[in-house]
Amino acid sequence: MESLHIIFGGASVEHDVSIITALQTYNALKEKYNITLIYCSKDNKLYITNKTLPEDYIEKDNLVKKLKEITIFNTGVYKVCKNKLKFLHKIKLILNCCHGGMGEDGRLNALFEFNSIPYTNSSTLPSAICMDKEFAKLVAKSLDIPIVDYFVVNKYSQNLTQAKKLGENLIVKPCGLGSSIGVVKCRQEKLKENIDIILHFDNKVLIEREISPLIEYNCAVVADGENIILSQIEQPLNKSDILSFEDKYISSEQMRILPAELDEDISSKIYDYSKKIYQHLDLNGVVRIDFLYDKNENMLYFNEANTIPGSLAYYLFEGLGISYIKFMEILIKNAKLNTLQPYFSTNILENLKNIGK
């Protein structure tokens, strides 16, 4: 039976969502793979765990006291014991289920790449770009994909004069967080107050003009070898003005229309833009790309790209006849295909020996 490591958790506001995704994946694949679960605590320490129920992770501080702390080095898992490392087993491939934070922004990927370990999501640089909403918008703009008018402030620069050009109603959001965490709608007079709040948990704040009436659409993209598969398009639903964390993960109601009911012209643009972003950013694994549609202007805008989307966006492919297990097989196969040799040989030093002789 082939071995597989699933990593989840991490220092992220989406920590608990990551746990759900990982355990969902484990239960789907446990009959086919020899799976090792690696739990990343909120302080980014790694533990081997055999806990497979979401309720096992409610009391996290108590849980980690009972788990075996490990580290990853040179394609292996090592136990941390009295300041020494003890080799436990080799890592063949990692399925990354860490939503948000260091698990999704490329820093965890860099650890895998440094140690020549194949993994299922996009590489370090495009992951970092997609995690930063400003950088992702700049990429979309460079590809002639429409974006909503915006500007960015941080703790060093808070010139708000541009805000007046965006209208009375604004959308304010952290640049580097996911799952709608920290996203608020506000009027001009409340802008500074909301910026100050967001700067407590992110170092950049993105301010956009509000689109109203608004429809949101999501499309996922996954590579299957050389083939690009575009998912069905979903229309997320929300109870309030903004699609919230509660709408996405807590509400018991069905909070989406799938497949979305939309004009062929709009669906064609969504597919075209999604494929273009996936290919030009050299993305890998599954990526969910989110769009905003202005009903009054009949205008579609790129919003953001999620390189480790909730539930790995598998449900968007079910309508195409791709089962959960088949979908995971695609991710695993593609991770193996994208394993790169991290170095190449030269004879420069050999040639230097003969200089001056």
Phi and psi in degrees as a GROMACS rama.xvg file:
@    title "Ramachandran Plot"
@    xaxis  label "Phi"
@    yaxis  label "Psi"
@TYPE xy
-68.4742  141.449  GLU-2
-89.7587  149.242  SER-3
-150.483  134.475  LEU-4
-106.883  133.916  HIS-5
-113.872  123.182  ILE-6
-110.1  141.347  ILE-7
-157.438  166.848  PHE-8
96.3847  -134.045  GLY-9
95.6105  169.622  GLY-10
-77.4427  85.6624  ALA-11
-154.762  150.124  SER-12
-68.6527  -13.1158  VAL-13
-99.907  21.4731  GLU-14
-53.8572  -50.3813  HIS-15
-69.3335  -34.6667  ASP-16
-61.9943  -39.0022  VAL-17
-61.66  -39.6637  SER-18
-60.724  -45.0206  ILE-19
-61.789  -46.0764  ILE-20
-59.6022  -45.3011  THR-21
-64.1781  -44.6034  ALA-22
-70.9384  -33.2274  LEU-23
-61.9359  -43.5818  GLN-24
-67.5281  -42.7935  THR-25
-56.9969  -48.224  TYR-26
-65.3436  -29.1464  ASN-27
-75.8584  -29.7045  ALA-28
-109.712  -5.2159  LEU-29
-64.4114  -24.1287  LYS-30
-80.6421  -16.7875  GLU-31
-107.798  -22.8218  LYS-32
-127.9  152.166  TYR-33
-86.3554  98.2795  ASN-34
-98.7311  132.846  ILE-35
-110.525  125.37  THR-36
-91.9277  128.095  LEU-37
-113.944  114.47  ILE-38
-95.0018  126.116  TYR-39
-102.59  114.694  CYS-40
-70.269  174.699  SER-41
-70.5766  -11.915  LYS-42
-104.486  19.6963  ASP-43
63.2959  30.6704  ASN-44
-92.7899  146.151  LYS-45
-104.273  139.433  LEU-46
-139.236  141.28  TYR-47
-81.4327  132.544  ILE-48
-134.067  148.534  THR-49
-113.823  14.4106  ASN-50
-82.7652  123.907  LYS-51
-122.876  12.6579  THR-52
-116.085  139.226  LEU-53
-55.3626  -36.8401  PRO-54
-66.7715  -18.484  GLU-55
-64.6647  -18.769  ASP-56
-106.984  12.8177  TYR-57
-69.7773  -49.4444  ILE-58
-92.7797  78.603  GLU-59
-66.4743  -39.6536  LYS-60
-63.6085  -40.1439  ASP-61
-70.9  -35.2957  ASN-62
-61.7081  -49.7522  LEU-63
-65.5204  -22.7673  VAL-64
-65.7202  -23.3102  LYS-65
-97.8938  -5.32861  LYS-66
-99.7643  163.359  LEU-67
-91.1419  115.26  LYS-68
-74.823  135.819  GLU-69
-133.517  171.527  ILE-70
-138.451  162.715  THR-71
-110.472  127.246  ILE-72
-154.061  129.61  PHE-73
52.7601  52.7701  ASN-74
63.3156  14.9648  THR-75
-127.23  160.851  GLY-76
-101.857  128.192  VAL-77
-122.997  137.487  TYR-78
-80.3868  135.853  LYS-79
-91.0263  115.435  VAL-80
-143.699  111.717  CYS-81
52.0307  50.3423  LYS-82
62.3395  19.0388  ASN-83
-125.72  156.609  LYS-84
-108.676  132.345  LEU-85
-118.653  122.23  LYS-86
-64.7408  131.555  PHE-87
-106.93  -54.9467  LEU-88
-166.653  168.471  HIS-89
-88.3689  150.171  LYS-90
-102.179  122.617  ILE-91
-90.2078  -38.8002  LYS-92
-164.113  143.056  LEU-93
-114.987  130.19  ILE-94
-99.1441  110.263  LEU-95
-87.4513  116.235  ASN-96
-113.737  19.0716  CYS-97
-82.5377  108.787  CYS-98
-85.7675  132.292  HIS-99
70.6208  178.571  GLY-100
55.6101  -150.462  GLY-101
-67.1278  -19.6267  MET-102
-73.9622  -26.0276  GLY-103
-112.15  -17.3019  GLU-104
-89.0968  7.60616  ASP-105
105.556  -18.6423  GLY-106
-69.6906  -38.5017  ARG-107
-68.8497  -38.4596  LEU-108
-57.9081  -38.6911  ASN-109
-61.0929  -36.196  ALA-110
-62.2625  -44.6864  LEU-111
-64.1694  -44.5252  PHE-112
-64.2434  -40.9055  GLU-113
-60.7193  -32.4218  PHE-114
-102.551  14.799  ASN-115
55.5309  44.4855  SER-116
-108.334  122.444  ILE-117
-65.5549  144.796  PRO-118
-146.629  166.422  TYR-119
-92.7856  -6.88423  THR-120
-113.381  -173.699  ASN-121
-67.7663  156.594  SER-122
-71.5879  177.614  SER-123
-57.97  -52.8619  THR-124
-65.3893  -53.7312  LEU-125
-63.4971  -29.558  PRO-126
-63.8475  -43.6253  SER-127
-64.5033  -40.0984  ALA-128
-63.6887  -46.7706  ILE-129
-66.9244  -31.101  CYS-130
-70.6316  -25.0126  MET-131
-95.6948  110.562  ASP-132
-60.1019  -33.6882  LYS-133
-66.8198  -48.7235  GLU-134
-62.6163  -39.4689  PHE-135
-62.8771  -39.3066  ALA-136
-65.3667  -37.9842  LYS-137
-64.1723  -38.1247  LEU-138
-64.9741  -46.5647  VAL-139
-59.0845  -43.6434  ALA-140
-61.3644  -39.5626  LYS-141
-65.3552  -21.5445  SER-142
-97.111  11.918  LEU-143
62.329  32.3505  ASP-144
-98.0357  125.25  ILE-145
-60.7228  142.102  PRO-146
-130.959  154.169  ILE-147
-72.4712  143.328  VAL-148
-58.2332  136.167  ASP-149
-156.572  170.568  TYR-150
-150.467  166.426  PHE-151
-126.329  141.067  VAL-152
-127.51  160.287  VAL-153
-140.294  -172.848  ASN-154
-69.2481  -17.7276  LYS-155
-93.9717  -27.3177  TYR-156
-133.626  112.205  SER-157
-130.079  49.7651  GLN-158
-76.9103  110.879  ASN-159
-100.033  12.6826  LEU-160
-63.1352  -29.8506  THR-161
-67.1769  -20.9001  GLN-162
-60.2082  -34.5205  ALA-163
-61.5987  -27.5106  LYS-164
-75.4796  -13.898  LYS-165
-94.5294  -1.77486  LEU-166
98.7152  178.049  GLY-167
-75.3893  -38.435  GLU-168
-99.6003  131.075  ASN-169
-127.725  156.451  LEU-170
-112.03  126.654  ILE-171
-119.244  129.509  VAL-172
-147.932  150.108  LYS-173
-65.6773  144.108  PRO-174
-73.8664  -27.7894  CYS-175
-119.089  15.4899  GLY-176
-111.628  158.18  LEU-177
-117.495  -172.511  GLY-178
56.5768  30.2376  SER-179
63.5098  15.4196  SER-180
-64.4285  126.555  ILE-181
80.9524  -0.500263  GLY-182
-81.1084  126.427  VAL-183
-135.352  153.027  VAL-184
-101.389  133.446  LYS-185
-149.978  163.969  CYS-186
-92.2649  167.35  ARG-187
-52.7869  -41.6485  GLN-188
-69.3461  -17.1679  GLU-189
-101.894  4.12391  LYS-190
-62.6337  -50.7137  LEU-191
-59.568  -41.0766  LYS-192
-60.8975  -44.1895  GLU-193
-71.1949  -35.1038  ASN-194
-60.8865  -46.0509  ILE-195
-60.3905  -37.7873  ASP-196
-66.4239  -47.089  ILE-197
-65.1317  -33.3831  ILE-198
-66.8246  -9.28569  LEU-199
-74.859  -23.861  HIS-200
-129.745  9.86695  PHE-201
-154.506  152.44  ASP-202
-93.5081  -3.73797  ASN-203
-137.134  144.414  LYS-204
-124.709  131.212  VAL-205
-104.952  130.005  LEU-206
-116.826  124.138  ILE-207
-120.703  157.591  GLU-208
-72.5221  146.983  ARG-209
-77.1468  137.132  GLU-210
-100.242  125.714  ILE-211
-152.508  128.864  SER-212
-74.6185  145.965  PRO-213
-119.045  140.229  LEU-214
-124.205  133.805  ILE-215
-101.885  141.833  GLU-216
-131.572  142.912  TYR-217
-125.867  142.811  ASN-218
-139.064  134.677  CYS-219
-105.207  150.26  ALA-220
-129.704  137.442  VAL-221
-140.686  143.12  VAL-222
-91.7728  132.068  ALA-223
-119.648  88.904  ASP-224
66.8477  -123.887  GLY-225
-90.0006  -4.40494  GLU-226
-91.6052  140.032  ASN-227
-103.972  122.818  ILE-228
-104.983  124.98  ILE-229
-101.499  130.671  LEU-230
-76.8949  177.85  SER-231
-66.0635  157.907  GLN-232
-95.9582  132.666  ILE-233
-109.385  153.248  GLU-234
-113.644  103.231  GLN-235
-64.4279  146.287  PRO-236
-113.601  150  LEU-237
-139.557  152.196  ASN-238
-84.1873  -22.6021  LYS-239
-122.79  -165.11  SER-240
-66.0318  -28.8498  ASP-241
-123.111  139.242  ILE-242
-66.4988  111.579  LEU-243
-97.5149  172.422  SER-244
-59.1373  -41.4215  PHE-245
-61.8339  -43.8326  GLU-246
-58.6498  -39.2812  ASP-247
-75.257  -40.6496  LYS-248
-126.667  -18.4757  TYR-249
-108.31  -36.9034  ILE-250
-59.8574  137.242  SER-251
-82.0109  -9.54339  SER-252
-79.5114  155.826  GLU-253
-73.5943  109.075  GLN-254
-102.711  38.2638  MET-255
-157.428  155.081  ARG-256
-108.908  119.847  ILE-257
-142.079  117.707  LEU-258
-75.0875  152.945  PRO-259
-67.3799  149.066  ALA-260
-95.6459  105.496  GLU-261
-149.424  160.4  LEU-262
-65.3797  150.523  ASP-263
-60.7327  -35.0603  GLU-264
-62.8911  -41.8687  ASP-265
-71.1821  -44.1122  ILE-266
-62.3158  -37.2835  SER-267
-63.4555  -40.6536  SER-268
-66.8215  -40.9069  LYS-269
-59.6859  -45.7237  ILE-270
-66.2137  -41.5069  TYR-271
-64.5402  -48.224  ASP-272
-64.9926  -40.9546  TYR-273
-63.0039  -46.7453  SER-274
-64.5026  -39.9057  LYS-275
-63.3301  -44.8324  LYS-276
-64.445  -44.3519  ILE-277
-59.9876  -45.5908  TYR-278
-74.663  -44.1563  GLN-279
-72.2397  -28.1609  HIS-280
-88.0846  -0.144574  LEU-281
54.6761  48.7863  ASP-282
-77.026  164.418  LEU-283
-143.71  166.126  ASN-284
66.1193  -152.254  GLY-285
-101.545  136.678  VAL-286
-132.469  129.263  VAL-287
-99.783  127.529  ARG-288
-112.992  127.743  ILE-289
-107.873  141.436  ASP-290
-128.97  155.616  PHE-291
-116.679  133.939  LEU-292
-120.263  122.209  TYR-293
-89.5865  109.681  ASP-294
-65.604  -37.0843  LYS-295
-68.8909  -42.2732  ASN-296
-90.0245  -6.3257  GLU-297
50.7095  50.845  ASN-298
-127.791  132.972  MET-299
-105.022  134.187  LEU-300
-126.153  140.581  TYR-301
-68.3218  138.052  PHE-302
-110.378  -60.5875  ASN-303
-163.455  166.769  GLU-304
-123.816  131.747  ALA-305
-112.134  112.049  ASN-306
-82.575  -15.1589  THR-307
-135.177  78.0935  ILE-308
-71.9757  160.481  PRO-309
-55.5642  134.117  GLY-310
58.2802  17.3094  SER-311
55.0225  21.3407  LEU-312
56.3775  22.0593  ALA-313
-60.2387  -33.6121  TYR-314
-63.4638  -21.7713  TYR-315
-74.3799  -13.3994  LEU-316
-103.321  -10.0042  PHE-317
-60.9236  -37.5593  GLU-318
-67.3057  -12.7656  GLY-319
-91.4228  3.63024  LEU-320
85.5437  15.147  GLY-321
-99.2923  113.506  ILE-322
-72.6917  167.812  SER-323
-59.1645  -46.5236  TYR-324
-65.3112  -42.2424  ILE-325
-60.9437  -40.1841  LYS-326
-62.2921  -45.1557  PHE-327
-64.3202  -36.0623  MET-328
-61.8444  -37.8183  GLU-329
-63.3069  -44.8603  ILE-330
-61.024  -43.7067  LEU-331
-68.4756  -43.9526  ILE-332
-61.4603  -42.8038  LYS-333
-69.2069  -32.8894  ASN-334
-62.5671  -39.1133  ALA-335
-66.9301  -37.8678  LYS-336
-69.269  -26.492  LEU-337
-97.786  15.6619  ASN-338
-75.7138  121.176  THR-339
-106.798  147.53  LEU-340
-71.5122  121.933  GLN-341
-79.0983  1.61792  PRO-342
-154.677  170.627  TYR-343
-141.49  157.913  PHE-344
-89.9836  144.014  SER-345
-133.123  168.453  THR-346
-118.857  28.3363  ASN-347
-59.8445  -48.518  ILE-348
-65.0546  -34.4319  LEU-349
-63.8189  -40.5269  GLU-350
-68.2963  -32.9758  ASN-351
-64.1402  -26.6523  LEU-352
-61.0915  -30.5553  LYS-353
-91.715  -5.37685  ASN-354
-70.7265  130.643  ILE-355
87.2967  -4.51784  GLY-356
